[in-house]
Amino acid sequence: MSERERRGGRKPGALPGILAVVAMAAAITLPVVLLSVGGGVSSHEIARLQASGYQIVVSGPGTAGIDLAHQRVGQIAAIPSVGAVSPTLTRPLDLRGPGGRWVPLLAEGIIPSAYYATLGSTASQVFSAPPNLGDPTDMIHYQNGSYAGPVSPDVLVNTTLAQADHLTVGDSVTLAPAANGSGAVTYTVTGTFNVVASLFSTSGNYGIYLPLSNLQVLTGLARTGPGPGGLLDAADSIHVGLTGTASTSPTQIARVVAALHALLPYYGVSTLSQEASQLEGAASILNGFYLVLSSVGLAIGFVFLTLVLVRRVEAERREIGIRRALGLPSRSIAATIVARAVLLGGAGALLGVASGIGTVTVLARVGSAPVQAASRLAVFSPVQLIALGVGALALAGVASAFAVRRALRLPLPEALR
């Protein structure tokens, strides 16, 4: 046996094929993870928008950008087809329970009855019953802008905080704008609520609900001074729910939006359908970005598979030469190489899909709270998974073309030596 045969005539072992499968699998794993998690989060947030009990959002510039919130409730409620008007204010506070430790959290000020009405089908996931925060309308303490009425010192805490600080209904807690206790007020826990997990809000977050007027006073957003000119009555946004068929009628929604623009010319007015469309557009852009990012890995897998196939042709050159000398059709030789490429590419695609699903499953259990929340929302679309598999097979087919070309161009005298 010649030195050339000893060096080039020996068939390569299984290791290159295994490495090619692993390379293709790694290239498929990344898009499986990105597309499933990104698509799941987008679908979940769109579903939340569609399931909410309000259709229109009024917003102001910056944080707490809406003033005269209580007054605007009555003004907006007078618009035909409007069924519920819920201003909300979110501010950071510190809470001290019976254990004595200060806990930073986000407090949401609401008008209890209006807020519950605009939660829609998600209300049952958050509250087991309408929120128990004293005056359902929050107008008694507000008292026409004087904030001199009787205060309802009631607070709802989420179940995560209640478990962590061993809080139960009836416990007294201290709320303050800062952990040093300045401006602290004593409240009574009147109930708990659940947290609906999403990318932006996870079960690990601490939060409380209290009447809107109470939070405004605590954070200095009720009045800035004496007299009508000092009235602030701030909120971050106002959610507007429509009645009956108006909630699903684009014409009726457009009419209410026009009325809100006329009533509140200096505020932004948007519909949830607009937000859903924007979210869908952003999701499409992200999916495109994910595919572009994944194409780098796919390119590496493709190059590696091509090299393995060409190397295999070099190792089998004598066998290929003999088959060609016996008059075996070129298509038969090509079919053998293509079948080998499809086998490697298909195995890589199957392993990559399984690896991607496994990766997401592991992240949903051991990742950080935001990662777990996002991973649990993952959606493994059969269409996308099949498309990735078909793409891997297509790349394998292209890779085999280089190997076929090399096999059919081998000079017979050299191949048979």
N, C-alpha and C positions, 0 to 999 in steps of 0.2 A: 504493500500500500504506500502510495506516495505521501510526501509531507503535506501536500495540498489536501489530500483526502482526509488525512488525520486531523488537519486543522479546520477544513470547511465542509467536509462531507458528513460529519456526524450530526445527527439531529439534535436540536436543542432540547433540553429537558422541559418539564412542565412549568418551571418557575417563571419564564417570560410570559406565558399565557396567563398565569395567575396574577402576575403584576399588571398585565393589561386589563384584566377584569377589575382589579382593585382600583386602577386609575380611572376607568370609566365609572365605577361605582362612586368614587369620591366626587367626580364631576357631576353626577346626577344628584347626590345627596344635598348639595347646597341649594339648587333651585327648589327641591322638594320642601326643604325647611323654610326658605324665604317665601315661596308662593303660598304654602299652606298657612303659615302664621300670619303673614301680611293680609292674605285674602280673608282669613277667619276674623281677624280684628276688624277689618273694613265692613264685612258682612254683619258682624255683631253690632257695630255702632250704627249702621244704616237701619238695622232692625229695631234698635232702641229708639231712633228718631221716629220711625213709622209707628211704633207702639205707644208713643207718648200721648198724653191726653191734651196736648196743645198743638196748634198748627202754626202759630206766628210768634216771633220773638222780637221784642223792642229792646234795643241796647243803646247805651250812651258811650261817649269817648272815655277811654281809660277804665280804671276801676271805680266803682261807686259813681258812675257817670250820670245816673238818672236822679233828678231831684223831684220833690213833691210826689213821692211814690204813692202815698195813701190817697192823695187827691186824685191822682191819675187813674186809680182803680175805678172810682165812680164814673169818671169821664169816659173811660174805655168801655166800661160795662154798659153804657147807654147806647153804644153803637149796635145797630140791628145785627142779629146772628151771633153776637158774642155771648158765651155762656159762662166763662170763668176767666178771671184776671189775677195773675199771681206774681207780684214783685218778689224778688229774692235778693239777698245781700250775703256775701260770703267774706268773712274776715278771720284772721288768725287770733286765737285766744289761748289762754292757759287755764287749765282746770286742776284743782286740788281736791282729791277725794278724802275719805276718812283715813286713808293710809298716810296722808301728809305730803306726798310727793306731787310736784307740779308737772303736768303733762301738756306739752304743746299740741294744739289741734286746730282744725278748721271748724268754725261755727257758721251755720247757715241760718239767717233770719228769714222767717216766712210768715205769711198769713195762713194759719193752719187749714181752714176750710178750702180756701182757693188753691193752696198748694196741693192738697190731696186730690182736688178735682182735676188738676192738670197733670197728674201722674199717669193717667190712663191705665193700661193693663199691667204696668210695672208696679202699681201701688201694692198689690198683694205680695210682691217680692220684697218690698221695703217695709211696709207697715202691716201688721196683722189687723189693725183697726185704725180709724181716723186719728191723726196725731192729737194727743191729749196735752194741749198747751194753754189751758185756760180759755180766754175769750177767742172763739173761732174766727172772728173778724178782725181782731187786733185793733179795734177802734176805741175801746174803753180807755186803755192807757194812752193812746195817741191823742184823744180828746181834742179834736179839731186843730191839731198842731201844737198844743200846749205841752204835751207829754206830761200832764199833771194828773192824769187819771190813775186809778188803782193798778198796781203792777201785778202781773201773773208771773211769779218767780218759778216757772216750770221749765224743765229742760228734758230733752230726749237724748240718750247716748247710744252710740252703736254697740252692737253686741260684742265686738272685739275689745273695745275699751272697757265695757262692763265686766268682761271676764278677766281682763288684765288687772284691773284695779278693784275687783270684787265689789262692784257697784250693783245695788238692787233698787227696785222701785221703793221710794220713800226715803232714800239716803239723801243727806245734805251734801252739796258740793260747793266749792268756791270758784267763781269765774272772775278772771281779771284780764285786762289787755296786755299785761306783762307778768312774768314769773315772779317779780318782786312784790306782787300783791297790791300794787298801787291801783286804786279804783276798784277793788275787789267787791263782789256782790255774792250773797249766798242764794243758791237755787236748790230746788228739790227735784230729784229724778222722778219723773212721772211715767216713764216708759222707755222702751228700747226700740231700735230699728235695725234692720239688716242692711248690708252693703251689697249692691249688685256689682259683681266683679267686672271690670273692663280694663282696657289698657291704661286708662287715666284714673281709675278709682278701684283699688283693690281692697280685699278684706283686711289687709294689714293697716289700713289708714284709720286714724282716729278722727271722729267727727261728732258733732252734736247739732241739734235743732233747738231753736228758741224763738219766741215771737220777734217779728221784724223790728217793732218799736224798741224792744229791750236791747237787741244787738246794736241798734242805732245809737242808743244812749250810752251803752258800754264803750263804744268805739269813737264817740264824738261826732257821729254822723246824723244826729237828730236835729239839733239846733246849733247854730254858730254864734248866736247872740240874741238879745231880747228884741221883741217886735217882729212883725211879719217879714221884714227883710232878712231876719236871721234864720228863717226856716230853711232847712236843708232837706231833711226827710229822704236820705239817699238810698239807692238800690243799684245793683249791678245790671239787672235785666228784668223785663216783665214778660211773662209767658201768657199768651192769649189763646184760650180754647174756644172753639166754635160749637154751636149747638146742632144736633141732628144731622141732616144731610149736608148742611153747610160745611161740616168738617171735611167732607170728601169732594166738595164741588169746587173746581178751580175758579169758576166764575164768582162764587160767593166769597172765596178766600181773597181773590183779587179786589173785590169791592171793599172788604174789611181793611185790607192793606192800604188801599187808596184813602179810606177814611182816617186811618192811623197816621198816614203821611200828612194829611191836612191838619189833624189835631196836634201832632208832634213833629213839626217840620225840621227840627234840629237833631232828631234822633234817628238811628238806623232801624229799619224795619225789614225783617227777612222772614221767609217761610221755611218750614222744615223741608219742603220739596226742593228748594234751592240748596239748602245745606246738604241734603242727600245727594243731589246731582254733583255738587262740588266734591263731596267725599268720594263718590264713584269715579269722578275724573282723576282725583288724586291717587286713588287705588290703581287705576289703569296706568298712570305714569310710573308709580312705584313698581308695578309688575314688569313694565318694560325695563326699568332700571335693574331689577333683580335678574332678568334674563341676560341683559348686557354684562352684568357682573359675573353671572354664571358661565357666560360664554368663554371666559378666560380658562376656567377649569375644564370645560368641554374641549377647548382647543388643545390643551395639554394631553387630555385623554386620547384625543384623536391622533395626535402626533405619536404618542407612545404605542397605540394600537397599530398604526401604520408601520412603525419600525419593527414591531414584533412580527407582523405578517411578511414583510420584505425579508427579514432575517430568516424566517422559516422557509421561504422560497429558496434562499441561498443555500440553506442546509439540505434541501431536497432537490437540488439541481439535477443530480444524476437520475433520480426517479422521474422527474419531469421530462428530462431528455429522452429517457427510454420510452415513456408513454407517447411522446411526440414522434419518435422514430418508428413506433409501431402503428402510426397513423391514427392515434386517438384524437377525436375532434378537439379543437381548442376550447370549445364551449364546455366540454367535460372537465378539462383542467381548470378553467375559470370557475366552474360551479363548485368544485372542491374548495378552492380558496375562498370564494364568497361565503360558502356554508360555514367554513371555519371562522370567518370574520363575524358573521351574524351570530354564531354561537357565543363567541367572546363578548360581542356587544350586547346581546340579549342577557347574558349572565351578569354583565356589569350593570345593566339597567335594572334588573330585578334586585340585585344586591343594593344598588343605590337607593331605590325606592324604599326597601326594607330598612336601610340604614337611616334614611331621612325620617321615616315614621318613628323609628326607635329613638332617634335624637330628640325629636319633639316630645315624645313621651317622657324621656328622662328629664328634659328641661322643665316640664310641667310639674315634676315632683321635687327636684333638687335645686332649681334655679332661685334667684332672688324673687321677691314678691312680684315686681312688675313683669319679670320674665315668665314666672309661673302663670300669672294672669293672662298674658298674651299667648303662651303656649297652649293653655287649656281652651282657648278659642279657635285653635287651628282647625281648618277644614281641608280635608284631603279630597280634592275634586277628582273623580275618576277621569274626567276629560283631560285635565292637566297631567295626571300621572301617565295616562295612555299616550298623550302627546310627547311627554318626555321620553317614554320608551321608544316610540316611533322615531323620535329624533336621534336617539342613541343608535338604533338600527340603521338609520340613514347615514350617520357618520361612519358606522362600520362598513356600510356598502361603499362609501367613497374611499375609505382606507383600503378596502380590498382591491379597488381599481388600480392602485399603485402596485400592489403585489401581483395582480394579474398581468399588468403591463410588463413587469419585470420578468415574470415566468415565460411569457410568450415571446420575449425578445432575447432569451438566452440563445447564443449560438450553439447549434447541436454538437459540433465537434468538441467544443470546450465543455459542454454539459456532460458528454459521455465519457470524458477522460477520467 
